[in-house]
Amino acid sequence: MTVQAMTVQATTSTTAGPAADPPVRTGPGLVSVIMPARNGAATIGAQLAALARQTYPGRWELVVVDNGSTDGTPELVAAFADRLPGLRLHRAGARAGTSYARNEGCRVSRGELLLFCDQDDVVAPDWVAGMVRGLAEFPAVGGHVERRLLNDDVSLATRPEKPAGSLQSGFDFLPYALGANCGVRRTVFEELGGFDPAYRYGSDEVSFFWRAQLAGYPIGALPDAVVHYRLRRRLPEMARQYYSYGLSHPRLYRDFAAAGLPRSVRPAAREWRWLLRHLPDLVRSRKARAVWVTRCAMRCGRIVGSLRNRVVFP
């Protein structure tokens, strides 16, 4: 879906939503937590156990969307039925993709607030409570993505943690929340048409929260709604992930250039100069090598993505 030309409205993490969109009364309502899952047997147990420890006193459900697992993930999820009374497993293997799975989970969910987390992370005990408080004030929110608990120094070097209370950035455009820790009112989600499944290689949450802001819905940054985020540990996995990120970025440019997303040619030139200067990092240390490889993988992904989308976004 391509965004038409429009005026970008100022958005911060401290301003309330539009006057015509009053805060949601969440006390008696149902909250839906949506978690896509695909071959997550190695990590999903820790996430389900963390969700079973939530302190939120209100009514909430957990919809785990199985996106075609072949490793016993559905059976592991089913084993938590007695610990998570609101747990539902929804099979959605018609097509692969996180955005498709999230949309399917929202379609079958019943809550007026939609919270999103991932199978390989660990939510803090008061995560649901913090997200609900935030969505009483903001139409969309992003929580704090804590990266130290589950990761080693090598992984952290490729993706340093952002300060609590800040949203994601990096495009010289609007901020956004990560799909691993975000939430939105159902009315807003449905107005926007959900996540765009055309983003098969990532950036679906970037597109979603940019569209939300361009439609007049600010995003609240919630420092107390914490998810412990798991990064890739092996270098080939890191490289594939960052290549995939880069592959999706030119599509973002194609869809949002008319709304003000800059082409970023000069930053790209600086990045390639950095990569050439730091070639010795490949043999210097594991940490330096991981940083170089991930940065190079993202730039290579952008080149291929530019060719596929017929744009120039290096």
C-alpha positions in Angstrom: 0.0 0.0 0.0 1.5 3.3 -1.1 1.2 6.4 1.1 -0.1 9.4 -0.8 1.4 12.9 -0.4 0.3 14.5 2.8 1.6 16.8 5.5 3.5 15.1 8.3 2.1 16.0 11.7 4.5 16.6 14.6 4.6 13.6 16.8 6.3 13.1 20.2 6.1 10.5 22.9 4.5 12.9 25.4 1.5 14.4 23.6 -2.0 12.9 23.8 -3.9 11.7 20.8 -6.4 13.8 18.7 -9.2 15.4 20.5 -11.7 13.4 18.6 -10.2 10.2 19.8 -10.8 10.1 23.6 -8.9 7.7 25.9 -10.1 4.1 26.0 -11.8 2.9 29.2 -9.9 -0.4 29.7 -11.0 -1.4 33.2 -13.9 -3.7 32.3 -12.8 -4.4 28.7 -10.8 -7.4 27.3 -7.1 -7.0 26.3 -5.7 -9.2 23.6 -2.0 -10.2 23.5 -1.0 -11.4 20.0 2.1 -13.5 19.6 3.1 -14.9 16.2 5.0 -18.2 16.4 6.9 -20.3 13.9 9.3 -23.1 14.9 9.9 -21.5 18.3 10.2 -24.5 20.5 13.6 -23.5 21.7 12.5 -20.2 23.2 8.7 -19.9 23.4 8.5 -21.7 26.7 10.3 -18.9 28.5 8.0 -16.3 26.9 4.8 -18.2 27.8 6.1 -18.7 31.4 6.7 -14.9 31.6 3.2 -14.2 30.3 1.8 -16.6 33.0 3.4 -14.3 35.6 1.7 -11.1 34.6 0.4 -8.9 37.4 -2.4 -7.2 35.4 -5.7 -7.8 37.3 -8.1 -7.2 34.4 -9.4 -9.5 31.8 -6.9 -10.5 29.0 -6.4 -13.2 26.5 -3.3 -14.5 24.7 -3.6 -15.5 21.0 -0.6 -17.5 19.8 -0.7 -17.6 16.0 1.1 -20.7 14.7 2.5 -19.7 11.3 3.3 -23.2 10.0 5.5 -24.7 12.7 7.1 -28.1 12.2 9.0 -28.4 15.4 6.4 -29.1 18.1 5.7 -25.5 18.9 1.8 -26.0 19.0 2.1 -28.9 21.4 4.4 -26.8 23.7 1.9 -23.9 23.6 -1.0 -26.3 24.5 0.9 -27.5 27.5 0.5 -24.0 29.0 -3.3 -24.1 28.9 -3.7 -24.6 32.7 -1.3 -21.7 33.5 -2.8 -19.3 31.0 -6.6 -19.5 31.2 -7.0 -17.0 28.4 -4.7 -18.9 26.0 -5.9 -19.7 22.5 -3.8 -21.3 19.7 -4.8 -20.1 16.2 -3.4 -22.0 13.2 -2.5 -19.7 10.3 -0.2 -21.4 7.9 -1.7 -20.3 4.6 1.2 -17.9 4.0 4.5 -17.3 5.9 5.1 -13.9 7.4 5.0 -12.1 10.7 2.7 -9.4 9.5 0.2 -12.0 8.2 0.4 -13.9 11.5 -0.2 -10.7 13.5 -3.2 -9.7 11.3 -4.7 -13.2 11.7 -4.2 -13.0 15.5 -6.0 -9.7 15.6 -8.8 -11.0 13.3 -9.7 -13.8 15.8 -9.0 -11.8 18.9 -11.7 -10.1 21.0 -10.0 -7.3 22.9 -10.4 -3.6 22.5 -6.7 -3.2 23.1 -4.1 -5.2 21.0 -0.7 -5.9 22.4 2.1 -7.5 20.5 5.1 -9.6 21.6 7.4 -12.2 20.0 8.1 -15.9 20.7 11.8 -15.5 21.4 11.7 -12.7 24.0 10.7 -12.5 27.7 8.1 -9.9 28.9 8.5 -8.4 32.4 5.8 -9.3 35.0 4.0 -5.9 34.7 4.3 -5.7 30.9 0.5 -6.1 30.2 -0.3 -3.6 33.0 2.1 -1.0 31.7 0.8 -1.3 28.1 -2.8 -1.0 29.2 -1.9 2.2 31.2 -0.2 3.6 28.2 -3.1 2.9 25.8 -5.5 4.7 28.1 -3.5 7.8 27.2 -2.2 7.1 23.7 -3.8 5.5 20.7 -0.6 3.5 20.0 2.4 2.7 22.2 5.9 1.2 22.2 7.5 -0.2 25.3 11.1 -0.4 26.4 13.2 -3.1 24.6 15.8 -4.2 27.1 18.7 -6.0 25.5 21.2 -6.9 28.2 19.6 -9.8 30.0 19.4 -12.3 27.2 22.4 -11.3 25.0 26.2 -11.4 25.1 28.6 -8.5 24.3 29.1 -9.5 20.7 25.3 -9.4 19.9 24.9 -6.2 21.9 27.7 -4.5 19.8 25.6 -4.9 16.7 22.5 -3.5 18.2 23.0 -1.3 21.3 20.1 -0.7 23.7 18.2 2.6 23.4 17.4 4.6 26.5 14.2 3.7 28.3 11.4 6.0 27.2 12.5 6.4 23.7 11.1 5.0 20.4 13.0 3.5 17.6 14.5 5.7 14.9 17.2 5.7 12.3 15.6 6.9 9.0 15.7 10.7 9.7 11.9 10.5 9.6 9.2 9.5 12.1 9.9 7.3 15.1 8.3 3.8 15.4 7.9 1.0 17.8 9.2 -2.6 17.5 6.7 -5.3 16.8 8.3 -7.2 19.7 6.9 -4.6 22.2 4.0 -2.5 21.0 0.3 -1.9 21.3 -2.6 -0.2 19.6 -6.3 0.4 20.2 -8.3 -1.9 18.0 -10.2 1.1 16.4 -6.9 2.5 15.2 -5.6 -0.9 14.0 -8.8 -1.5 12.0 -8.8 2.0 10.5 -5.2 1.5 9.3 -6.0 -1.9 7.9 -3.5 -3.7 10.1 0.1 -4.6 9.2 1.1 -4.5 5.6 1.9 -8.1 4.5 3.7 -6.8 1.5 6.7 -6.2 3.8 7.8 -9.8 3.8 11.4 -9.1 4.9 10.7 -7.0 7.9 9.8 -3.3 8.5 6.1 -4.1 8.7 6.0 -2.4 12.2 7.9 0.6 10.8 5.3 1.0 8.0 2.4 0.5 10.5 3.5 3.1 13.0 4.5 5.6 10.3 1.0 5.3 8.8 -0.5 5.7 12.3 1.3 9.0 12.8 0.5 10.3 9.3 -3.1 9.6 10.1 -2.9 11.8 13.2 -2.2 9.1 15.9 0.9 9.8 18.0 2.9 7.0 19.6 3.5 6.9 23.4 6.9 5.7 24.6 6.5 3.6 27.7 9.7 3.1 29.8 8.0 0.8 32.3 6.5 -1.7 29.8 9.6 -3.8 29.4 10.4 -6.7 27.1 13.7 -8.5 27.4 14.8 -8.8 23.7 16.7 -11.7 22.3 19.3 -10.9 19.6 20.8 -13.3 17.1 24.0 -15.0 18.5 25.6 -16.7 15.5 27.2 -14.5 12.8 25.4 -16.1 9.8 22.1 -15.5 11.5 23.0 -11.9 12.2 24.0 -11.3 8.6 20.8 -12.8 7.3 18.7 -10.7 9.6 20.4 -7.4 8.7 20.3 -8.3 5.0 16.6 -8.8 5.3 16.2 -5.5 7.1 18.1 -3.7 4.3 16.0 -5.5 1.6 12.8 -4.0 3.0 14.1 -0.4 3.4 13.8 0.6 -0.3 10.1 -0.4 -0.2 9.7 2.0 2.8 11.2 4.7 0.7 8.9 3.9 -2.3 5.8 4.0 0.0 6.8 7.0 2.2 8.9 9.3 0.0 5.9 11.4 -0.8 5.3 11.9 2.9 8.8 13.1 3.5 11.1 10.1 4.0 14.5 11.3 2.8 16.6 9.3 0.3 19.7 9.3 2.6 22.3 9.1 -0.1 25.0 11.0 1.9 24.6 8.8 5.0 24.9 5.7 2.7 28.2 7.1 1.2 29.5 7.6 4.7 28.6 4.1 5.6 30.4 2.6 2.7 33.5 4.7 3.5 33.3 3.3 7.0 33.1 -0.2 5.8 36.1 0.2 3.6 38.1 1.9 6.4 37.2 -0.9 8.8 38.0 -3.9 6.7 40.6 -5.0 9.2 37.8 -5.4 11.7 37.0 -8.7 10.1 40.1 -10.3 11.7 40.4 -8.0 14.8 37.9 -9.5 17.2 34.5 -11.3 17.3 32.8 -8.1 18.3 34.4 -5.9 15.6 33.7 -8.6 13.0 30.0 -8.9 14.0 29.6 -5.1 13.7 31.2 -4.9 10.3 29.3 -7.9 8.9 25.9 -6.7 10.0 26.5 -3.2 8.7 27.7 -4.5 5.4 24.8 -7.0 5.1 22.2 -4.2 5.6 23.8 -2.1 2.8 23.9 -5.1 0.5 20.3 -5.7 1.2 19.4 -2.2 0.4 21.1 -2.5 -3.0 19.1 -5.6 -3.9 15.9 -4.0 -2.5 16.5 -0.9 -4.6 16.7 -3.0 -7.7 13.5 -5.0 -6.8 11.5 -1.9 -6.0 12.9 0.2 -8.8 14.0 3.0 -6.5 17.4 4.3 -5.3 17.6 4.0 -1.5 21.2 3.0 -0.7 
